[in-house]
């Protein structure tokens, strides 16, 4: 069986096996330089034997036991064996841990986009074991057999290709929705007094911040736009780049980057205009969005130039054009763009951690 062969492969990699208190769960661990690498094998044939809360609690106990043992960092890969992937995918939650699904009935390895694409080189090992499962007993030339079956339902492509389903990232979608709602309220209703009144109450102005201590304007100005073109341009960038950043960095880190970059962009704008004695009003999410672009560029660089469908080359060119557009257009808040972009880069350096994929020597 695939589980037995996988267990042997893990032991060959110097993992140690321990039995858990929960039925259907087996653990393998490896300690290296004060860090623990855990591979858990979860058996849930119907996909619903564990609720997401129970599953999270079990994995949390595993990690806590290793942390209490003196390890300062724990890396976890959970291999979920199930014949019902659609039901079991509720267990594949975003976060620092990794959750892959193995369907023994179809010999498929399923890795969703929110999960790391490798863990200590195990992906290749698992895919190889799954393909070997397709070869009938006594078949000498497994590659020839698989080649002959290329058009059948047992095609190796079905084993080698991870199943990826792309869902809209919830936090990013909410941020876009809030921006659109704020624009509609400002432009088409008198609920808050209309466009001029909202501009007067929420736009960024160093005079009002310095003299009247209206610091809230740094936040409110991030959700105000001057017109449909301004809104659509910003939201299109946020839709594509923010969606990728949220999946790469996680919901919490994404929020920190977005609001952190937006706040620093606002402070940059206020500081620059105050020094230059420019009495202006600034609005728009551009500073925060340039922070998202800067963070995504850094993450692409540390992931060797490509993540999902974006390359660092593409993101670098996009960042250059965005910053150049701000510099070449006198009506655009250049200080906010530059401050937001730099803040996004810095925040990503501080809080983003690339999933560890190196092999254990």
N, C-alpha and C positions, 0 to 999 in steps of 0.2 A: 504493500500500500504506500501511497505517496507520503503519508505522515511518518511512517517508519523510515523511509529512505531520507526524508528531510531531517528527521532526528539524528540519523547517522551522519549526515553532512554537517550538521551543527556541531556535533561532538568532534568531528574531524577538524573543525575550525577552532577547537579548544574551548567550546562552550560547555558549561556544566548543566546537567539537568536536575531540577528539583520539582517535586510534585506540590501542587497548590491544594488548599483546603476545598476549593470549589470544584465540583464534578465537571469533567469535560474540559479542564484547563490545565495545561502543562507549561512549565517555564524553563527557559534556557538562559544562562547569563554568562557574561564574560566581564572581568574587571581589568581595567587598564588605566594606569596613571591617575588613580583616584576617581575614575568615572566608571559607571556601571552600564553595560549594554545588555538589554533584556529583549528576548524574543519570546512572546507568549503565543501558544497555540490554543485557539478557542474553538471548541466544537459546538456548533449550533445548527443542527441539520435543517430545522424548519425556519431558521432565521429570527425566531421570536422567543427563544428560550430565555434570553436576557433582555430586560428593558434597558434603554440608554442610561438610566440612572444607576441600575444595578451594575451594568458594564463599567461605567465610569468609576463607581465605588470600588469594584474589584481591582481595576488597574491602578487606582489611587493607592490602595493598600499595598500592592506590589511595589510601587515606587517608594512609598514611605518606608517600607522595611529596608530597602537598600540605602536610603538616605540616612536612616538611623544607624546603619552599619558603618557610617563614616565616609560614604561616597558623596562628593560635593556636587555631582551632576549625574542624572539618570537619563538614558536614551532608550526609548521603548518602541518596538515594532510588534504590533499585534496581528497575527495571521488568523483570520476568521474562516474556518472551514464550514461551508454551508452549501446546501443544494437550492437555496432560495435567496440569491444575491439581492433581489429587489427589496426584500424585507430586511435583510441584514445590513443594507447600506445605511440604515438609520444609526448604526453604531460607528460609522466612519466620520467622526466629528472632526472639525478643524481644531488645530492646536499644535502643541509641540510634539505630541505623540503621533505615531504613524499607524494606520489601520488598512491592511490589505485584505482582500477577499479571495479565497481559493475555492472554486467550485469543482469538487471531485467528479461530479456527474458529467461535466463537459471538459474537464481538464483545462480550465481557464484561470489565469491570474488576473484579477480586476483591481486596478489602481485608479482611484478617482483623482481629478485634477487638484483637489485640496490636499492631497497626500504627497509626501516625498516620493520621487521616482526610483529611489534606490536606498538601501540600508546595508552598509558594510559589504556590498557586492552580492547580496542575497538574491536580488532580482534575477540575475543571470542563472544562478544555481537553481532557483525554483522553476524558471522557465525550461531549463534543460531537463529537470526531473519530470515536469509535466509532459514534455514532448516524448520522453522515453516511455511514459505510461501509454502513449498511443501505439507503440510498436508491439505487435503480437508476440507472444512467447515463441522463441525459436527463430524469430526473424533476425538474420545476421546483419543485413545492411539496413539499419534503421533509417538512414537518410534517403535511401532509394525508396523505401516503403512510404515515407512521408511525402516524397516527391510525387509518387504515383497517386497519392490521396489528395493532391493539392486542390482538386475541385470538389471534394466531398465535404461533409459537415465537420470532418476531423482535420481540416486544413491547419497546418502549423501556424498560419497567420492568425488564426483565432486564438491560439495559445500565446503567441509572442506579442500581440498587440494588446496593450492595457486598454480596458474599456474606460472611456472618459466622458462624463456628462457635465456640460457647462451650465451652471445655474447663475442667475444674476446675484452678485454679491450683495447681501442684505444691507450692510451699513452704507456702502456706496450708493445704493439705490435710494435709501432714505435721505441721504444728503442731497441728492439730485432733486428728490421730491420736495424737500424743504425749500431749496432755492427756487423751484418753479412756483410753489405755493406763495412764497414771499413776494415774488415778482407779480403774480396775479393780484394779490391783495394790494400791492402798491399801485398798480396801473389801472385796475378796473373796479375797485371798490372804494367806498369812503369809510370803510370800517375803522381805519386808523388815520383818517384825515386826508387821504389822497397822496399823490406822488410828491408834491412839494413839501407837505407836512412830514411825510416819512423821511424824505431826504434830510430835512432840517433836524429830525429827531435821531436819525441813525447813521448818517454818513460820517466818514472819518475826517476830522479837522483838528489840527494840532492846537489851534487857538482855543476851541471848546474843551479839549482834553486838558490843556495846561491851566486855563483860567477857571474852568467850571468843574474840573475833575470828572468829566464824563467818560470814564475809561471803558464803559460798556460799548462805546462806538467801535472799538477795535474788533469786537465780535459781530455786532449788528451789520457793520459795513460789508462783512464777508458774504452776506446773504442778500445783497441789494444789487440790482443791475439797471443800467440806463435804458435798455430797450431789448427787443426780441433778438436782434443780431448779437448783442453783447451776451445775453443769456445763453442762446443756442451754441455759440462758439465755445463758451466756457464749459457748458454741460456735455458737449460732445467729447471734449478732451477728458473730462472727469469720468464719463461713461466708459471709455476704452482704457485709459491708463489707471484710473482708480480701481476699476474692476480687477485688473491684474495685480495691482499692489495689495489689495485686500486679501486675495487668495495667497499671495506670496508671503505676506507679513503677518496675516491674521487680523481679526476685527479690532482688538484692543490697540495693537501697534499702529494700525491704519488710522484710527481715531487720533492717537497721539501725534502722528505725523501731520495729518490734515489740520488739526486745530493748532498744533505747535507752530507749524509753518505759517498758518494764517495770522496768528498773533505776532510772530516775529516780523512778518511782512508788514503788518500794521505799524509796529513800533519803528521799523525802518523808514516807512513812509513819513510818519510823524516827525521823526528825528531829522530826516533830510529836509523836509519842507520848512521845519522850524529854523534850521541853520541857514537855509537859503532865503528865509523870510517870504516864502510863497504862501499866500492865503488861498488855499484850494480845498475842495471837497473831493474825497475819493470813495468809490464804492466798487464792489465786485469781488468774486471769489478767486481772481487770478493769482493772487499771492499764495493762497493755500494750494491751488492747483499746480502752480510751478513748484511748490514744495513736494507735491505728489510725484511730479515728473523727476525732480532731483533724487528723491528716495528710490524711485524705480530704476533710474540710471545706475545708482550705487549697487542695488540688488542684482541687476543684470551683470555688472562687472564682476562681483564676487561669485556669481554663478557661471563664470567663464563665458560670458557674452551672450547667453540665450536663456530665456525662460518662457515656457509655453510658446506662443506665436510671436514674441517680440525679441528683437536682438538689441544689444547695447549700441550697435552702429545706428540703428533706426532711432533709438531713444536719444542718442547724442545729437543727431541731426535735428530732431524735433526740438530739443532743448535750445540749441543754437538759434533756430528760426524763431522760437518763442521769445527768447531774450532779445534778439535783434529787432523783432517787431515792436517790442516795448521801447527800445532805444530810438528807433527811427520814427516813432509816432509820438509827437509832443503831447497828445492828450492822454497818453497812457502813463500810469504811475510806475516809472522805471524803478524807483527805490523799492517799492513793494514787490515787483517781479524778482529783482536780484536778491533781496532779503529772503523772500519765500523759497526761492530755488536753493540758496545756500543753506537755509534752515532745514529743508528736506534732506539734503545730502548729509548734514551733520547728524540729524535725528536718526536717520537710517543707520549710520555708522555706530551710533550709541546703542540702539535697541534691537537691530535686526541680527539674527543668528542664522547662518546658513546651515541647513540640515546636514548632519555629519554623514558622509557616505564612504569614508575611507575604509580600507580593509584593515583588519587587525593582524599585525605582524607578530 
